[in-house]
């Protein structure tokens, strides 16, 4: 198991899980936000051009091992195809809301780094998008993953990911 794709709504725990799995298994971690958003642009909310984004993703997919995490799906079929596991996080929407607000506050009081400019409007927009994510984006993502359903694991509790790896480690040791 060397290639893992993690997908879920905002605040679902993707970055947290990817970070822990990365350390646990010695896999390089990649955040799709860094491919999708153009942080070099002077305009907040600028997207990376699709060709450049595809090039960045291609470089990662060419590696022997990786953990990729993000909310995106429409441009990621090759990632789904190559992944050994695809974890779909279906965390409760209100838990995600809480995490989004908590992260926003921590960034505002400078206790957490912020990759972009955030304000009350961007927070409200993200919370609104969060509430439609499962019914729209995630449904479309799961359709795109159908050919790879044998490696899709849908989780409602993030700790279940770690239980899976602990079970596999024990099986390998025996």
N, C-alpha and C positions, 0 to 999 in steps of 0.2 A: 504494500500500500504506500504509494509514493506521490499520488496526485489526488488532491481533495478539493472539491468545489463546495463552498458554503453559500447558500442563498437564503434570504429572509427579509422581512420588512425592516424599516428604520427602527433602531432600538431593540432589535430581536436578539442581539448578542453575537452577531457574526464576527466582529473584530475581536472580541474577548475570546471566543472559541478558537478562532484562527490563530491567535497569539499563543494560546495554551497548547494547541496541537502542534504548532510550529516548534515550540520548545521541546515538547514531549517526544516528537518523532524526528527532530532535526531537519525540518522542511522549511525552505524559504517561504515567507508570507507575502502576499500581494493583495493590496486593496484596490478594487475596481474603481473606486471614486477617483483615485490618482490617475487612472486612464481616461475616465469619462469627462472629468472637469478640467478645464484649462486654468490651472492656478497661476500661470504666468501672465494671463490676460489682466489688463487693468480694469476690466468690467466683471463684476461679481455675477456668477451664474453662467459664464461663458463655457461652452462645451468644446472639448478637443475635437478637431475635425475627424470624421469617421475613419479615414485612411490612416491617419497618425495613430488613432486609438487602436486600430486593427494591427498596426505594426508593433505597438507596445505589447499587446496581448500575444501576438505571434512569438515575440522574443521569450516570453514567459513559458508559453506552451512548448517551445522547443527545448526547454530544460528537462532534465531527467526527473526532477521532483518539484512539487510545489503545493502550496495551499493558496487558493484564490477565494476571496470573499467579496460579496456585494449584493445589491438589490436588483441588479440588472439581469436581463435575459435575452433580449432580441438579437444581440450581436455575439452571443456566447455559445452557440451550438458546438463549436469545435472544442471548447473547454469541457462541455458536458460529455462529449464523445470520448475525450481522452481521460477524463477523471476515473479513478478507481472507485471513488465514493462521491456521491452528491448528497450533501446534507441540506434538507429544506427545514428551516426553522419556522414553526408556526406558533410563535409566542403570542400570548394573549395581547390584544391590541391596547388594552389599558395599562398593562405592564410596560409595553413599548412606549406609550405616551409618557409614563412616569420617567422612564430612562431618558427619553428625548429632552424633557424639561430639566431633569437633573443635570444632564450633560451641558445643556445650554447655560444653566446657572453656574456650573463649575467653570465653564469657559469665560463667562462674564466677570467672575471674581478672580480670574487668572490662576485657578487651581488646576486647570487642564488646558492643554494647547488647543488652539482653534486653527484649522487649515484655511479658513475663509472668514469673511466678514459676516457676522450674524446680527440680526436685530429682531425685534418683536414680530415684525411682518414675516421674516423668514421662518421663525419658530412656528407661527400660526399656520403658514403654508405647509410646513413639514408635518405638523399634526394632522391637518386635513388630508394630506396625501397618505399618511400612515393609515387613516381610516378607510381609504379605498384600496389600499395595496393588495390585501388578501383576495378581495373580490374581483380585481382587475389584473394587476401585474402578475401576481402569484399564479392565478389560474392560467394565464398565457404561458408563464414559465414552465408550469407542469405539463402543459400540452407539448411544448418544445422538447421536454425531457422524456416523452413517451417512448421513443426508441431505446432509451437507456434506463428504463424502469427497473431493471434488475440491480442497478447500483444506486437507486434513489432511496434514501432513508428520511422519512418525514418525522420530525421530532417536535413535541409541544413543550418538552422540558429540556433545557440546554445541557443539564448535567448528564442526560442520557448518552450524549456523545462520548463523554469521558468513561462512562460505564462500559460502553462498547469497546473502547481501546484497552481498558483494563482486562476485560474478558479475553480479548485476542492475545494480549501479552501473556496471560496465564496459560492459554492454550499452546502458544509457541514454546514456552518454558518447559512444559510437561513433555 
